[in-house]
């Protein structure tokens, strides 16, 4: 599905789409209010953006100024973003999970003049650093104002009211601002979470994002008939471009999940047709399904596994362009009634496809969900590329790949295996950091992604690992940890898995088990435990995990096999700094936190 109107900047997209659907009763957005999803019309959203933009103008926000948004996903995030963009200001989204100290670095580096925060908790963090950020003039609170904290703090509704007055006195101001926004202007600074040192501000122009939106819309089938459930943080480039800008440009309705933890319930309420997500969601759903199957009768287990086998055979035939036999077609019909339909109902019953990004999707999960009739489109990109570089298509895809390059983007492989990309979506550079820019953008405009991979004969891109995450064993072997980690995540007893082994004699692993699955296992065998910590230390549990590891790694090369492992007592979390907001592990942080545990697995090795 192509975009619904032509545009060259984000404000132009917003104006054109809201004008096209101004008379529609169908909502552009849905948000849960007092226990019920409520819709916002295109006309209402447009008016709120215009008034908030005028309110920001009355506070002195001008073209080129930086405005930070610190909020969970909600309509006010979009309103602040579109209002600032319409004034020619540069938005700087910040993850609400970040600390005040992290805010301080970004605010000073970007010279933030206005901060828009969601609630009192985020406001308190900004207040702690206010005196150390000399450029910060105003703070705007989305929720109604709490305690009095200063005359430069405004409620969101107050800024809207100020906008009404400003608009009356300056009726031509906002329309003139819209006309003054150019494709080459900076739209946003997105700070990447660096593995070492301070984060870098990725400079993306309107032209960067617009090119990516139009190309993505040509190959991903979004349309006015779709409802998209949004739960990945809008601060992340993937959700902002795909789940917000592209969906909006195609006229889809966007519904906001209450939180990551409520996605399962919200899917039943919203009944989405599309969900943009990360592999972690599929890992959780897969694990939950297998648990329920294992708890069922022998007959139900047999039916389930038969249905999955039929689905795999059917999907494989379609992928290869083969004719599906009448027998297989009838078997799939029965399997759908007995198994697939029930699984689809758990997503609301209307799901057309998922879009997966942010990290590599294990092949097993892709094939499993395809078999039960839930299709996943896997793509690849970086913040520096706005972000999409390549994506599989609904009718042309390969598991284990991230698809061909999207229209307008070139991909090539460097001599050392690094993936390079070039196109109108590639960033302008890093804010205030020309040296870092030169490290990743060469003189010919190629972005050096830091990922290792190759292109197959049909132009599908296959990623093997991050260049900086390649292990080199003390024996000189190159080991890509991510594919190995994905293998172990297929175990119903393993929730999170991180491989250790760079410059080591052999591989070890830190394992976070699926505690619910372990409890069922322990209870079924009469094993006593007081809590999850004690559960993880039971010798029989250690034996179970060891059994799982040996079964999974039997086909790996000797140097790729895990020799020792440690079962951890708690999950890796975003709050503890062990995961990124898109659920990717922060290796250095985890290695530092568990250094004594890791060293114990190499004791006696010289």
N, C-alpha and C positions, 0 to 999 in steps of 0.2 A: 504494500500500500504506500503510495507516495504521500508527501506532506499535503496539507489541505490548502495552502496558499504559498505564494512565492515570497521570499524574504532574504535579506542580506545581513540583518542584525537580529539580536534576540528581542529588542523592543518591537521591531517591525513584525517579527513572528507573532508576538503576543497581540499586537493591535489587529493584525489580519485575521488570526484565528478567532479571537473574541468577537470581532465584527461579523465573521461568517456565521457563527453559532449564537449570535446575540438573542435570537427569538426562541432558541431551544429551551424546552423544559428539562431536558436531560442534563444532569449536573456535570460540571467540569471536574469537581472534586467532591469527595465525601470524607467526613471526619466523624468520629464517635463523640457524641455529646450526651451526657446523662444516660449512658447505657444504650444509646440508639444511634445508628449511622444517619447523619443528616447531610443533604446535598447543598452545594453552592453553585449557583448558575453562572454562566459565562458573563452575563451582564453585571451581576453582583461583584464577581471577581475583578472585572475591569474597573468598575467604579472605585472599589477599595484600593486598588493599585494606584489609580490616579490621585486619590485623596492622600494616600500615604506618601506618594512621591512629592506632592505639593507641601505636605507637612515637613518632609525632610528638607525641601528647598527653603522653607521658612526658618529652619534651624541652621541654614547656611551651607548645606551639603551641595557641592558643585562638581562639575565634570572633572574627572581625574582623582577626586578624593576617594579614600578607602573606607568602606563600611564593612564591619565584621558581623556575621550572623552566627550566633551560638545557640543552637536549638535542636530539639528532636524534630522529626518530620511532622509538619502540620501546615495548614494553609498560610499562616503568617510568615513561614519561611519563604514561600513562593512570592507572597505579596512584597516582602522586604527586598527580595532578589530582583523582581521585575521593576519595582519602584526605583531602586538604585540604578539599574541598568538604563531605565528611561531617562534618567538625569545625566547619564554618561559617567556615573561613579563606578568604582571598581569594587566588586564584592569579594570579601575574604571569609569564606566559610571556615568555621573552627568546630572540631568535634566536641560535643558537650561532655564527653568522657575525659577530656584533657584537664590537667591541673592548672591552678592559677599561675604557676611558674611557667608552664608552657604557653599560656595565654600571653604572659608578659613578653616573652621573646618574639612571638608572632606580631603582637600589637606594635612593638617598637620597630621591628624590622620593616613592617608594612606601613608604619606611621598611620595607624588607625585613627580616624577622627570621630566616627560614630560606631557604637557597638549596640546591636540588637540582640537581646537575650530572652530566653523562653520563660524563666521562672526565678524565684528568689534565690534558689541554690546557685544558679549560674551568675546571677547578679552579685551575690556575695563574693564569688571568685574574682569578678572584675573589680569590685570595690577594693579588694585586698591589694591590687596592683595599680589602682588608678593613679596614685601619686608618683609612680615610676614610669608612667606613659604620658609624656608632656603633650603629645598631639591629640589625646582623647578629650573631646569636647562634650559629647553627649552620650548618655546610655538610655536605651529604650527597652522597656519591659513588656513582653507580650501578654503575660498574665496581668490582671489588674494589680495596681501598685500595692506593695506591702507597706512596711514601715517607712517613715520619712527618712530619706538618706541624702538629700541635697537637691538644690534647684536645677541641676543639670541632668536629672533623672526623670524620664517621662513614661507614662503608661502608653501602650500602643494606641489605645482609643483616644488619648489626648493628642497624639500626633495627627491622627485622622481628623480630629476636630480643628486642629491648627491648619490642616490642609484645606478644609472647607473655607475658612476665612481667607487664606492665601490665594485660593483659586478665585474667589469673588473679586479680590483686588488685582489679581494678575492672571486673567483668564487665558492669555496667550503664552504664559511662561512654559507650562509643561509641554504643549504641542511643539513649541519651538525647540525645547530640549530634545524631544524625540527626533526631530529633523536633524539635529546636530550630531547625533551618534553615527559614527562611521564604522564600516567593517573592520578596518585596521586598528580601531581603538581597543584598548585592553578591556575585557569584560570581567575577568576574575583573576585572583591570585589563589592558587590552591597549594597549601603547604603539605609537602610529602613528608611522611614520617621516616626520617633517615635512620639507618641502622647504626650509624656512628655520627657524632656531632649533632649540630642543630638542623632542623628541617629546612628545606629549600622551597621558596615560593615559585611555583610554576606559573609563568605568565601566559595566559590564554586569551586570544582576541575573539571578538565576535565572529570574524571570518573562520577562525579555527573551529569553534563549536558549530557554527552553521554548516560548514562543509561536512562535519561528522554526522550531524542530525540528518541532513539530506541523503547522505550515502547510506546511513543505517536504515532509514525509512524505505529505501529502495530494495533492501534485501531482507528486512524483518517486517512481517505482516502485521503492523499496527493499523487500527482504523476506528471510526466512530462507533462501531459495534462493540468495541472492547472495553472492559473494565480491568484496570491494572491495580494490584495490591502493592503498595509501596511500604517497605520496612527497612531496607538498607539505608544507611545514613545519607541524607541529601548532601552532606559535606563531602562525600566521596564522589569522584568524577563519574564513576560508572552509573550510579543511581541518578545523579543529576542529569547526565546526558541521555541515558536510555529510559529510565523510569519517570523522568520529568519532562525534559525538553522534547525528546522524540515522541513520546506518548502524547504530549500536549499538541505538538505540531500536526499530528495525524488525527486529532479530534477525539482521542480516547478519554475515558473517565478515569481519574486517579483517586483511589481510596487509600487512606493512610491507616496502617496497622497501629494499634495502641502502643505496642512495643515488640521487640524481637520475641519475647516470651509468649505473646498472645497470637502469633501468626496462625497457629492451627485453628483457634477459635474464630479469628477474624476472617479466615478463608471461608468458613461455613456461613458467616454472616454476609459477607460481601459477594461471594460466589464469583471470584474473578475469572477472566478468560486468559490473562497473562500475569506472570509474576517474574520480576527481575530479582535474581538471588545469587547466592554463592554456594559452592559445593557442600558447605556445612549443613544446609537445610536438607539436602538429599541424604546425607549420612544419617541424620537424625530420623527422618521418615523411614528410611530403609531399616534401621535398627529397630524402630518401634513396630514395624510390620512383622519382622521376623520374630520378635518377642511374642507377639500375639498369636502367630502361627504355631510357634513351639508350645504355647500354652493350650492349644486346641487338641481335639481328638486325632487319633491316627488317620482317620478318614479325611478330616479337614486338611491335615498336613499333606496327604497324598494328592488331594484335589488341587491345592495351592501350587505345589511344585510341578504338577502336570500342566496347569494353566500357564505358569511362567515358561516352561519348556516349549509349549505350543506358541506362546507369544514371541519367543526368541526365534523360532523357526520361521514364523510368519513375517516378522520384521526383517530377518536376513534375506528372505526371498524378495521382498519389496526393494530392499537396498540394492540387490544385484540385478534388479529389473526382470526377475523371473516371473513366470505365470504361477499364480497360487492355485494349487489343486483344489477341486471341490471338497475333498475330504479335509484338507487343512483349513479351508475357509469355514466349514461347518464346525470343526473343532474350536476354532477361534470364537465363533459365535457363541458356543456353549461356555467357553472359558470366560468370555466377557460377561455373560449373565451370572456366572457363579462366583467370579473373582474380580475381574477388572472393574466392573461397574461399582462395586462396593468401595474399591480403593479410590476411584475417581470422585465418588461422593464425599470423601474426606477432604477434598480440595474445593468443595462447593458444587461439583457436578458439571461445571461449564468450562473447565480448563482446556485451552487450546494448546498452549505450550509454556514452558519456563524458558527464561533466558539466563544462562549461567555465566558468570565472569568473576574476576577478582582473584581467582586461584584455579589451579588445574582440577578438572573433574575426573575422578577415577573412572576408567573405562567400564568397570563392572557396574557402577551406579547408572551410567548412561544407558547401558544395554538392559539393565533390569527395568528401569522406568519405561523405556521404549517398549519392552515386552508386555507390560501391563497397561499400555495405552496412554502413558503420560510422557509426552515428547519434551526433550530438552535441547535447546539450541545453545551450543557452547561457543563463546567468543573469546577474544584476547585483546588486550590493550594496556596502556599505561596512562597515568595522569598527563604525562608529557605529550601524549598523542590524542588528547581530547575526548575520550581515551581509546576509542575502538580502532584497531588495526585490521583485524580479520574476524570472520564469524562463519559458522556453519549455516547452511540454509535449510529450511523446513523440508525441501524435497531433494536436497543434495548435500549430504553430510557424511562424515567419517568419524567413528568413535576413535579416540586417541589423538585426534587432531583438533585444531581450533579454527578450521575452515580456511577458505581462500581470503586474500586481501579484499577489503570492501572497495567499491568503486572510487577511483581517484587516488588510492594509496598504493605505493610500491613497496614491495618487500624483497630483500635479498639477504643472503647469508655470507658473512665475512669469512675470511680464511680460517679463523679460529673457531668457527661455528656460531658466532654471535649473530643474533637477528638484528637487521637494520631496517628502518622504515623511513619513508619519505612521502610527503604530500601536504596538502593545504591544512591538514589537521595538526601538524607538528608545531609545538609551542614556539613562542618567540624567544624564550630563554628563561633562565632563573633570575628572579628579582634581586637586584643588588649583588649579583654573583657571576660576573663574566668568566671567572676561571672555571667554575663548575659547569657553566654553559658550554665552554670549549671542550670539556671532557666528554660530553655526550652528543654535541651537535658538530659535525665536521663541516668543512668548507663547501661541500657539495650539498649540504642540507639533509644529510642522512642522520637520523636519530639512532644512536647506539643504545639498544634497549637493555643490555645487561643480561638478556636471556639467551640460552643456548637452544638451537633447534635446527630443523632442516625442512625443505620443501619437497613434497613428493612429485611424481610425474604429472599429476593433475593440478598442481599448484596449491595443494592443501598444506598448511603450516603445522608442523609437529614440534612441540616444545619439549625438550628433555629436562631442562632445569635452569635455575638462575646461574649465571656465570660466576657470581660471587659466592654461590652456595655449593659449587662443586667441591666435593671432598677430594683430597689427594692423600691416599693412605701412606703410611711410612714405607710401604713396599712399592710406592710409585704408581699405584692404580688410581685412575680417575673414577669417582663414584658420584652419581647423581642421586641425592637423597630423596627428592620428592616422589618419583615413581615408586620407590621402595616403600616409603611411608604410606602411600595410597593403597598399596597391596595389603598392608596390615590393618588398615581401617575397614577392610571388608569383614573382619571378625566381629561377631555380635558382642563379644566380650571386651572389645577395645574401643574406647571413646575418642581418645587423642593419642598421638604417637609421634615422638620426635627422635630422629636418628642422630647419633653422635659418632664421630670417627675421623674428622679432619686431622691429618698428620698423626694419626694413631695406628697402632698395630692391627687393630680389628674394630668392627662396628659394635656399638652398644646402643641401647634405647631407653628413653624415659617414656613410661606408659601410664596414661590415665585410663583406668578401666571404665566400662559401663557398669556403674555400681548397682543399678537395678537388676541387670542381667546376672551379676555376681551374687546378689542377694537371693535371687531365685535358685541359682545353682547351689549355694550354701544351705539354704533352707530345705531344699530337696534331699540333701545328704546329712541333715542334722548337725551341721557345723555351727558352733556357737560363736557369736561376736556381739560386741556392745555397740559399735559404731563403724562407719566406713573405714576409719583408720585401722581399727583392729581387723576388719574384714580383709583389707588389702595385705595384711601380714600373715594370714593363715597359709601354712605350707601347701595345703591342697589347692588353694587359689593360685599360688605361684606355679604349681605343677600344671594347672589348667592353662594358664597363659603360655607357659613354656611349650605345651602341646600344640596350642594354636599357632605359635610362632614357627615351630618346626614344620607343621603341615603347610603353612603358607609359603615358607621360603625354600621349599624343597627343590624348586626349579631355578633358583638363583645361583649365580656363580659363587664359589666359596668366599671370595673377598667381599661379596655383597650381603653375606648372611650375618645376622645378629648373633653374637656370641654370648653376651650378657645383657640383662635388662633390670630395671628397677621399677616396681609398681608404686606410683605416687598416690598420696592420700587425698588430693584435691585437684580439681580441674584447673587448666590454664584459663585465665580470664582477661578480659579487656581492662577491668578495673585494676588488676595487679600489674598491668603493663606487659603481660605475656602474649597477648593477642592484639592484632591491629583491629580497627573497627569493622573490617570485613573478614574477621575470624582467621587471619593468617598468623602463624606462629612467629614471634619475634625471637629468633634463635639466640642472639647474643644475650638478651635479657634472661632467657630461660637458662642458658648455660651458666650465667653468672649466679643466678639464684640457687641453682642446684649443683654448684661446683664441687662441694664435698662429696655429694652422692655420685657424681660422674667420676671423680678421681678414685673413689672406692672401687669402681668397676674396672679400673686399670692398675690396681695395686699389684706390685710384684712384676710389672711389665717394664722392661728397660728399652 
